[in-house]
Amino acid sequence: MTAPLSGIKVIEIGTLIAAPFAARLMAEFGADVIKIESMGQGDPLRKWRKLHEGTSLWWYLQSRNKKSLALDLKSSEGLDLIKQLLGDADVLIENLRPGGLEKLGLGWEVLHALNPKLTLVRISGYGQTGPYRDRPGFGAIGEAMGGIRYTTGNPESPPARVGVSLGDSLASLHGVIGALMSLLRVKTGQGEGQIVDVSLAESVFNVMESLVPEYDMLGHVRERSGGALPGIAPSNTYPTADGAYVVIAGNSDPIYKRLMHAIGRADLADAPELAHNDGRAAQSAVLDAAITRWTSSQPIDRVLSALEAAEVPAGRIYSVADIVSDPHYQARDMLLDAQLPGGVSVKMPGIVPKLSQTPGGVNWQGPALGQHTDEILGNLGLGGPDIQRLRDSGVVQ
């Protein structure tokens, strides 16, 4: 079946996480994504974290279904090639510092005149306007400014990182959403292409729930609360007898009653002052202590079995080892077998979301640097001798 983004041409001028992740998501659903890489080493992500024969395993995931074109963007001929590619492109995704495209001669006025239907997705630390626009910004800084770092961790400890590059990933998702909204407008004849301005900090801020009105109206500042959900009880992380941890969310009125009966505390289940969340929140420490006594007396499998029987939402905290061995992940095709160069097999994450009629897929893993240079330039009408001349003169690799 035709992929949902089949026929959509995307040019990526980005490195590391935010722009490349956004382009990857579009590539997985059929977009023709051409990744522009610098000469020599290409995207620094090729050397990040764990490597296999000199190439990052993250690279193979982040760049699957993309085509790699290595060229010198600062050369006049390289710039001309980019303009040719953008002439019939639908989306350009970039995460240079604000003003970076303009320095290359690819500002919005140039791009829009070249291709009025082009959507430009710009991902940066603080956005394209405002007093901080020129500051360098990575995902970690966006998480700090966006509010999530302040609320993450235990109260007695410094603010903690969530464990992955959440700020970059949230910006990627917002970038894709913006690109699709712009594309819908163009494809339905409602208007021309536009700029999608995505800030790392604002992407984090956008998921911070009722943080602002709570502060503005009540003067309340959300603080770090560890595994608990402040103001909503009982909902926390609890230890088990075998050293594991279980998250239990017993915070609706009927679920709360079922949870208390499951742990043998009918007295708490039937207490009138605990019938609703406001009363339970005032005694959350009492409830957490009762639940902890129960969970810590038995292994996690027995805890989960009892809570499942009582229809109480609960789950173990998964490590990657738990994820890879879990039958639900396997049944949902969330663990795909991939082939790396040399025939080595490795598991990779599956595709999200699941579309019933036009699902996404993986056609190939992240390419070698410049692997598709000949193909891409050939599609522009350049012959073998022309491409070789460009290669010999250092314009492409």
C-alpha positions in Angstrom: 0.0 0.0 0.0 1.1 3.6 -0.6 2.7 5.1 2.4 0.9 8.2 3.8 3.7 10.5 3.0 4.6 9.0 -0.3 5.4 11.7 -2.8 6.5 14.2 -0.1 10.0 15.3 -0.6 11.9 16.4 2.5 15.3 18.0 2.7 17.1 17.8 6.0 19.9 20.2 6.9 20.5 19.2 10.5 22.7 17.3 12.9 22.4 15.2 16.0 18.9 15.0 17.4 16.0 17.4 16.9 15.9 18.0 13.1 17.1 14.5 12.2 14.5 12.8 14.5 11.7 14.9 12.9 13.0 13.9 9.4 13.3 10.2 10.5 9.6 10.2 11.6 8.6 11.5 8.1 10.9 9.0 6.4 9.3 6.1 8.2 5.9 7.0 6.8 7.1 7.2 3.2 8.5 10.7 2.7 11.6 10.9 0.4 14.1 12.3 2.9 17.4 13.6 1.6 19.9 14.3 4.4 22.5 16.9 3.6 25.7 16.1 5.4 29.0 17.9 5.7 32.0 16.6 3.9 34.5 14.4 5.7 32.8 13.2 8.9 29.1 14.0 8.2 26.6 14.2 11.1 28.4 14.0 14.5 25.8 11.5 15.6 27.7 8.9 13.5 30.1 8.8 16.4 27.8 9.3 19.4 27.4 6.7 22.2 27.8 3.0 21.4 29.5 2.2 18.1 29.6 -0.8 15.9 32.7 -1.0 13.7 33.1 2.8 14.0 29.5 3.9 13.5 27.0 4.7 16.1 24.1 2.3 16.7 22.0 5.4 17.3 22.9 6.6 13.8 21.5 3.5 12.1 18.2 4.2 13.9 18.0 7.9 13.6 18.7 7.9 9.9 16.8 4.9 8.6 15.0 5.4 5.3 17.0 8.5 4.6 19.3 9.2 1.7 22.7 10.8 2.4 24.1 13.5 0.2 27.5 14.8 1.3 28.4 18.2 -0.1 30.1 21.5 0.7 27.2 23.9 1.5 29.6 26.8 1.6 30.7 26.4 -2.1 28.7 28.2 -4.8 28.2 24.9 -6.7 27.1 23.2 -3.5 24.6 25.9 -2.8 23.3 25.7 -6.4 22.7 22.0 -6.0 20.8 22.6 -2.7 18.6 25.1 -4.5 17.9 22.7 -7.3 16.8 20.1 -4.7 14.6 22.6 -2.9 13.0 23.7 -6.1 10.5 20.9 -5.9 10.7 19.9 -2.3 7.8 20.0 0.1 9.6 20.5 3.4 13.0 21.7 4.6 13.9 20.8 8.2 16.8 22.5 9.8 18.3 23.0 13.3 21.0 25.5 12.7 21.3 28.5 15.0 18.9 31.3 14.0 20.5 33.1 11.1 22.5 30.0 10.0 20.4 29.4 6.8 20.7 33.1 6.0 24.5 33.0 6.2 24.4 30.2 3.6 22.2 32.3 1.3 19.1 30.2 2.0 17.0 32.7 4.0 13.2 32.5 3.9 12.8 35.2 1.2 15.2 33.2 -1.1 13.5 29.9 -0.4 9.9 31.2 -0.7 10.7 32.9 -4.0 12.4 29.7 -5.2 9.5 27.5 -4.2 6.3 29.1 -2.8 5.0 25.7 -1.7 8.0 24.9 0.5 7.4 24.5 4.2 10.4 25.5 6.3 10.7 23.8 9.7 13.2 25.6 11.9 14.1 24.0 15.2 16.3 26.0 17.6 16.9 26.5 21.3 14.8 29.5 21.8 13.0 30.2 18.5 13.7 32.6 15.7 12.7 35.7 17.6 13.0 37.1 21.1 16.0 38.3 23.2 17.5 34.8 23.5 17.3 33.8 19.8 21.0 33.9 19.2 22.0 31.8 22.2 23.2 28.3 21.6 20.6 25.8 22.8 20.7 22.1 23.2 17.9 19.8 24.5 19.2 19.9 28.0 19.0 23.7 28.1 15.5 23.5 26.7 14.5 21.1 29.4 15.9 23.5 32.0 14.1 26.6 30.7 10.9 24.7 29.8 10.3 23.8 33.4 10.6 20.0 33.4 14.1 19.8 35.0 12.9 21.8 38.0 10.1 19.3 38.6 12.2 16.1 38.0 13.9 14.1 40.7 13.6 13.7 44.5 12.9 16.7 46.7 16.2 16.3 48.6 18.3 16.1 45.4 19.3 18.5 42.7 17.0 18.6 39.6 17.5 15.4 37.5 17.7 14.6 33.8 14.9 12.2 32.7 17.4 9.8 31.1 17.0 10.6 27.4 17.2 13.8 25.2 13.5 14.7 25.9 13.8 18.3 24.9 15.1 17.4 21.4 12.5 14.7 20.9 9.6 16.9 22.0 10.8 19.6 19.6 11.0 17.0 16.8 7.4 16.0 17.4 6.2 19.6 17.4 8.2 20.1 14.2 6.5 17.2 12.5 3.1 18.3 13.6 3.7 21.8 12.3 5.0 20.4 9.0 2.0 18.3 8.5 -0.4 21.1 9.3 1.4 23.3 6.8 1.5 20.6 4.2 -2.3 20.0 4.6 -2.9 23.7 3.9 -0.7 23.6 0.8 -2.0 20.3 -0.6 -5.6 21.4 -0.2 -5.0 24.7 -2.0 -5.6 26.9 1.0 -2.3 28.7 0.8 1.5 28.7 0.3 4.3 27.2 2.4 5.2 28.8 5.6 7.7 28.8 8.4 7.2 26.4 11.3 9.2 28.0 14.2 9.9 25.4 16.9 11.8 26.2 20.1 13.3 23.5 22.3 12.3 25.3 25.4 8.7 26.0 24.3 8.3 22.4 23.2 9.0 21.3 26.7 6.9 24.1 28.2 4.0 23.0 26.1 3.7 19.7 28.0 3.9 21.2 31.5 0.2 20.8 32.2 -1.3 23.4 34.5 2.0 24.8 35.8 1.3 28.4 34.8 -2.3 28.9 36.0 -1.5 27.1 39.3 1.2 29.7 39.9 -0.6 32.7 38.5 -3.8 32.1 40.4 -2.7 30.3 43.5 1.0 31.2 43.8 1.8 27.5 43.7 5.2 26.3 42.4 5.4 22.7 41.6 8.4 21.1 43.2 10.2 17.8 42.7 8.2 14.9 44.1 10.1 11.8 43.2 7.8 9.1 42.0 4.6 10.7 43.5 1.9 12.7 41.7 1.4 15.6 44.0 -2.2 16.5 44.8 -3.5 13.2 43.3 -3.6 10.2 45.6 -2.7 7.5 45.8 -0.3 7.5 42.9 3.4 6.7 43.5 6.3 4.3 43.0 6.5 1.5 45.6 9.2 -1.0 46.4 8.6 -4.8 46.3 10.2 -7.6 48.3 12.6 -8.6 45.4 14.1 -5.2 44.9 11.9 -4.1 42.1 9.6 -1.1 41.9 6.0 -0.8 40.9 4.0 2.2 39.8 0.5 2.2 41.1 -2.2 4.7 40.0 -5.2 4.2 42.3 -6.4 7.8 42.1 -10.0 7.5 40.8 -12.6 7.0 43.5 -13.7 3.4 42.4 -10.1 2.3 41.7 -9.0 3.6 45.1 -11.6 1.4 46.8 -10.5 -1.7 44.8 -6.9 -1.0 45.6 -7.5 -0.7 49.3 -9.5 -4.0 49.3 -6.7 -5.7 47.3 -4.1 -4.7 49.9 -6.3 -5.8 52.8 -7.2 -2.3 54.0 -11.0 -2.2 54.0 -10.9 0.4 56.7 -9.2 2.8 54.3 -11.5 1.8 51.5 -14.6 2.7 53.4 -13.4 5.8 55.3 -15.8 8.7 54.3 -13.0 11.3 54.4 -11.0 9.3 51.8 -13.9 8.8 49.4 -12.7 11.6 47.0 -9.3 12.8 45.8 -9.2 16.0 47.9 -9.5 14.0 51.1 -7.0 11.4 50.0 -4.5 14.0 48.8 -4.5 15.5 52.4 -3.5 12.0 53.7 -1.3 10.8 50.9 1.5 9.9 53.3 -0.8 7.6 55.2 -2.0 5.9 52.0 1.6 5.6 50.7 2.7 4.0 53.9 -0.1 1.4 53.8 0.6 0.5 50.2 4.3 0.3 50.8 3.8 -2.1 53.6 1.9 -4.4 51.3 4.1 -4.1 48.2 7.3 -4.6 50.2 6.1 -7.8 51.7 6.0 -9.7 48.4 7.7 -10.0 45.0 6.6 -7.8 42.1 5.0 -10.6 40.1 2.6 -11.3 42.9 1.9 -7.6 43.4 1.1 -7.2 39.7 -1.1 -10.3 39.6 -3.2 -9.1 42.6 -3.6 -5.6 41.2 -4.5 -6.9 37.7 -7.2 -9.1 39.3 -8.5 -6.0 41.2 -8.4 -3.9 37.9 -6.0 -1.4 39.4 -3.6 0.3 36.9 -0.1 -0.8 37.8 3.2 -1.6 36.1 6.8 -2.5 36.9 9.4 0.1 36.0 11.0 -1.4 32.9 14.7 -1.5 32.1 15.7 -2.0 28.5 16.2 -5.7 29.3 12.5 -5.8 30.4 11.4 -4.1 27.2 13.3 -6.5 24.9 11.9 -9.6 26.7 8.3 -8.3 27.0 5.7 -10.2 25.0 3.5 -7.1 24.5 6.3 -5.2 22.9 6.9 -8.2 20.6 3.3 -8.6 19.7 3.0 -4.9 18.8 6.0 -5.2 16.4 7.9 -2.7 18.6 11.2 -4.7 18.3 12.3 -5.1 14.7 15.3 -7.1 13.5 17.7 -4.9 11.5 20.7 -5.8 9.4 23.8 -3.7 9.8 26.6 -3.6 7.2 28.4 -6.9 7.2 25.2 -8.8 7.9 25.1 -8.3 11.7 21.6 -8.5 13.1 20.4 -6.1 15.8 17.1 -5.2 17.3 15.7 -1.7 16.7 12.6 0.1 17.9 9.5 -0.4 15.8 7.3 2.3 14.2 5.0 4.7 16.1 2.1 5.4 15.6 0.3 2.3 14.2 -1.8 3.2 11.1 -4.3 0.5 10.1 -4.3 1.1 6.4 -1.0 2.8 5.6 1.5 1.8 8.3 5.0 3.1 8.4 8.0 0.8 7.8 11.8 0.5 7.7 13.3 0.1 4.2 17.0 0.5 5.2 19.1 1.6 8.2 21.1 4.8 8.4 23.2 5.1 5.2 27.0 5.5 4.8 28.2 9.1 4.3 27.4 10.2 0.8 25.9 6.8 -0.1 23.2 8.3 -2.3 25.1 11.2 -3.8 25.2 9.7 -7.3 21.5 8.8 -7.2 20.4 12.2 -5.9 22.5 14.2 -8.3 21.5 11.8 -11.1 17.9 12.7 -10.5 18.8 16.3 -11.0 20.0 15.4 -14.5 23.7 15.3 -13.8 25.6 12.6 -15.6 28.5 10.5 -14.4 31.3 12.9 -15.7 29.5 15.9 -14.1 29.2 14.1 -10.7 32.8 13.0 -10.9 34.0 16.6 -11.6 32.1 17.8 -8.6 33.6 15.1 -6.5 37.1 15.9 -7.7 36.6 19.6 -7.0 35.5 18.8 -3.4 31.9 19.9 -3.8 30.4 16.5 -3.1 31.7 13.3 -1.5 
